[in-house]
Amino acid sequence: MDIQGKAALVTGGAVRVGRALVLGLAEAGADVIVHYHRSETAATATVAQARQRGVRAEAVQADLADPVAARSASAAALECFGRVDILVHSASPFVRTALPTVKLAEWRQVMGVVVEGFLMLAPGLGPGMVEQGEGAIVAILDRGVVDPWPGYLARSAAERALWALARSLAVELAPHVRVNGIVPG
């Protein structure tokens, strides 16, 4: 896919890996939508940096652990530029959930953002990509998908579930939408 002039939504796009992905997409000529949860200042700065690269850029706030907010985020992203051609799911809370002290609320927050948030974005964006005949969805994973992190039960389980969900979406949205899960580094 030639991404020049395409619209990309990057979840967790205000900071860390997500920010680097936003700026890389902008550098390649894609208009970008920077999703953030609590990092409004960082999102505003990332939007400004993307615009300096000559593309349109907007920020969208949502708690992806909330299914209603996640669905609203896909609608808000579509409102920004009229379409979303690329979805990069990079949002991922790094919450310690060790066995002796794991709390269900923390487990649900991590699983909600990483897995359910991704799942709730797909119905709002995938069909439009299929209708226009192309699209790309990328799930950003970490080494926890194959090598669990000690003390991070929720994150390791969420990464594995996200990997499986990406594979399932690849089957659901083929042949028009390419879905990949990648482990940077």
Backbone torsions as a table, in degrees:
resi	resn	phi	psi	omega
1	MET	NA	130.1	171.8
2	ASP	-80.1	117.5	-173.9
3	ILE	-90.4	-1.7	176.3
4	GLN	-57.6	121.5	178.1
5	GLY	79.2	-0.4	176.5
6	LYS	-79.8	162.4	178.4
7	ALA	-107.7	128.7	-177.3
8	ALA	-123.8	134.2	172.6
9	LEU	-106.1	125.2	177.0
10	VAL	-117.5	113.7	176.5
11	THR	-76.0	144.9	-175.1
12	GLY	64.4	28.8	-171.7
13	GLY	-78.9	-2.4	-176.6
14	ALA	-85.1	-24.2	-171.6
15	VAL	-138.0	163.2	173.0
16	ARG	48.2	-131.0	-176.7
17	VAL	-59.9	-42.0	179.6
18	GLY	-58.4	-42.4	178.2
19	ARG	-62.4	-45.1	178.8
20	ALA	-60.9	-38.5	178.5
21	LEU	-66.8	-43.1	177.2
22	VAL	-57.2	-49.4	-176.4
23	LEU	-68.6	-33.6	175.5
24	GLY	-66.4	-42.6	176.9
25	LEU	-63.5	-42.4	178.7
26	ALA	-63.4	-42.0	178.6
27	GLU	-60.4	-33.7	-180.0
28	ALA	-83.1	-1.5	175.0
29	GLY	100.9	8.7	178.2
30	ALA	-87.2	139.7	168.3
31	ASP	-71.8	142.8	-171.7
32	VAL	-127.4	144.3	173.9
33	ILE	-116.5	118.4	-177.1
34	VAL	-95.7	107.6	175.4
35	HIS	-83.9	141.4	173.4
36	TYR	-145.8	160.2	175.2
37	HIS	-104.7	-66.5	-178.5
38	ARG	-115.4	-2.9	-173.0
39	SER	-95.2	56.4	-176.0
40	GLU	-61.6	-43.8	-179.0
41	THR	-62.9	-44.8	178.5
42	ALA	-65.4	-38.2	178.8
43	ALA	-63.8	-43.0	178.6
44	THR	-61.1	-42.0	178.9
45	ALA	-66.6	-40.4	180.0
46	THR	-66.1	-40.8	176.1
47	VAL	-59.3	-45.7	179.7
48	ALA	-62.0	-41.3	179.2
49	GLN	-66.6	-37.3	177.5
50	ALA	-65.5	-42.9	179.5
51	ARG	-62.3	-31.9	177.0
52	GLN	-63.0	-17.7	178.8
53	ARG	-90.5	6.0	173.3
54	GLY	87.5	17.9	179.5
55	VAL	-117.5	166.2	172.8
56	ARG	-79.6	143.8	179.4
57	ALA	-149.0	139.5	179.1
58	GLU	-139.6	161.0	176.3
59	ALA	-114.7	144.0	177.8
60	VAL	-131.4	126.5	180.0
61	GLN	-98.3	137.2	174.1
62	ALA	-169.0	143.8	170.0
63	ASP	-89.5	103.6	-175.5
64	LEU	-67.3	-13.0	175.9
65	ALA	-74.0	-15.6	176.9
66	ASP	-96.6	113.0	-175.9
67	PRO	-56.4	-37.5	179.4
68	VAL	-66.3	-43.3	179.1
69	ALA	-65.6	-37.7	179.1
70	ALA	-64.3	-43.9	177.1
71	ARG	-64.6	-38.5	177.5
72	SER	-64.7	-33.2	178.8
73	ALA	-63.7	-38.8	178.2
74	SER	-67.1	-39.2	177.7
75	ALA	-65.6	-42.2	178.7
76	ALA	-63.9	-39.5	178.5
77	ALA	-63.0	-42.1	178.6
78	LEU	-63.9	-34.6	178.9
79	GLU	-67.1	-29.5	-177.7
80	CYS	-58.2	-52.0	-173.5
81	PHE	-129.6	6.8	177.5
82	GLY	86.3	-9.8	178.3
83	ARG	-166.4	162.8	170.3
84	VAL	-131.2	120.3	-179.3
85	ASP	-96.1	-25.2	-174.5
86	ILE	-134.8	129.6	172.2
87	LEU	-118.6	123.8	174.7
88	VAL	-118.2	116.4	-178.3
89	HIS	-97.9	102.1	-177.4
90	SER	-115.2	-11.7	-178.6
91	ALA	-62.7	131.1	-178.3
92	SER	-166.6	105.3	178.4
93	PRO	-68.4	141.1	180.0
94	PHE	-106.2	81.3	-174.9
95	VAL	-108.7	128.7	177.8
96	ARG	-70.7	125.1	178.8
97	THR	-136.2	73.8	179.6
98	ALA	-79.2	150.6	-175.3
99	LEU	-52.6	-47.0	-175.8
100	PRO	-65.9	-24.8	-173.5
101	THR	-123.1	9.9	-176.1
102	VAL	-59.6	134.6	178.8
103	LYS	-113.8	137.4	-177.3
104	LEU	-59.2	-35.8	179.9
105	ALA	-62.7	-40.8	178.1
106	GLU	-67.4	-42.0	177.3
107	TRP	-56.7	-49.2	-178.1
108	ARG	-65.2	-36.0	178.5
109	GLN	-62.7	-48.3	-178.7
110	VAL	-65.2	-50.1	179.7
111	MET	-61.9	-37.5	179.7
112	GLY	-62.2	-47.9	-179.1
113	VAL	-68.6	-50.8	-170.9
114	VAL	-72.3	-46.4	-172.4
115	VAL	-101.0	-57.4	-174.7
116	GLU	-69.4	-35.1	176.2
117	GLY	-60.9	-44.0	177.1
118	PHE	-61.2	-44.7	179.4
119	LEU	-62.1	-39.1	-178.1
120	MET	-74.7	-25.0	176.1
121	LEU	-74.5	-34.7	-173.8
122	ALA	-58.7	-45.5	-179.4
123	PRO	-66.4	-26.4	178.8
124	GLY	-79.9	-23.3	-174.3
125	LEU	-115.7	-37.0	-176.7
126	GLY	-57.9	-48.9	-178.9
127	PRO	-59.3	-35.5	177.1
128	GLY	-65.8	-37.1	177.4
129	MET	-66.0	-43.0	178.4
130	VAL	-61.6	-44.2	-178.6
131	GLU	-61.4	-39.1	179.7
132	GLN	-82.8	-3.9	172.6
133	GLY	90.2	-0.6	176.2
134	GLU	-163.0	158.6	177.3
135	GLY	175.8	165.1	178.6
136	ALA	-140.2	133.8	176.1
137	ILE	-126.2	129.6	-178.5
138	VAL	-128.7	126.7	173.4
139	ALA	-99.9	121.0	177.8
140	ILE	-86.1	119.0	-178.2
141	LEU	-109.9	169.3	170.6
142	ASP	-126.2	179.1	-173.7
143	ARG	-62.0	-13.7	176.3
144	GLY	-60.3	-17.6	179.0
145	VAL	-65.8	-29.6	179.0
146	VAL	-121.1	-18.9	-175.3
147	ASP	-134.0	86.4	-174.5
148	PRO	-54.3	145.1	179.2
149	TRP	-88.1	127.8	175.5
150	PRO	-62.1	135.0	178.5
151	GLY	83.5	2.8	-179.0
152	TYR	-130.5	61.2	-177.1
153	LEU	-57.8	-49.0	-176.6
154	ALA	-62.8	-45.0	-178.5
155	ARG	-63.1	-45.4	-179.1
156	SER	-64.2	-42.9	178.2
157	ALA	-66.2	-39.6	-179.7
158	ALA	-65.2	-40.2	179.4
159	GLU	-61.7	-43.0	179.8
160	ARG	-65.6	-41.4	178.7
161	ALA	-66.3	-39.0	178.3
162	LEU	-63.4	-41.7	176.9
163	TRP	-57.8	-46.6	179.8
164	ALA	-65.1	-40.0	179.1
165	LEU	-65.1	-41.2	178.1
166	ALA	-61.1	-42.7	178.5
167	ARG	-62.1	-41.5	179.4
168	SER	-66.6	-41.2	177.4
169	LEU	-64.8	-32.7	177.3
170	ALA	-59.9	-39.7	178.5
171	VAL	-71.5	-43.3	-178.2
172	GLU	-63.0	-38.4	-171.6
173	LEU	-101.6	-1.4	178.5
174	ALA	-67.8	150.5	5.2
175	PRO	-96.8	-0.4	-172.2
176	HIS	-81.9	-31.4	-176.9
177	VAL	-112.7	126.9	176.7
178	ARG	-90.0	127.1	178.4
179	VAL	-120.6	127.1	179.8
180	ASN	-133.6	149.3	167.8
181	GLY	-113.3	127.2	-178.9
182	ILE	-126.5	149.3	176.5
183	VAL	-113.6	98.7	179.6
184	PRO	-64.4	151.1	175.4
185	GLY	85.9	NA	NA
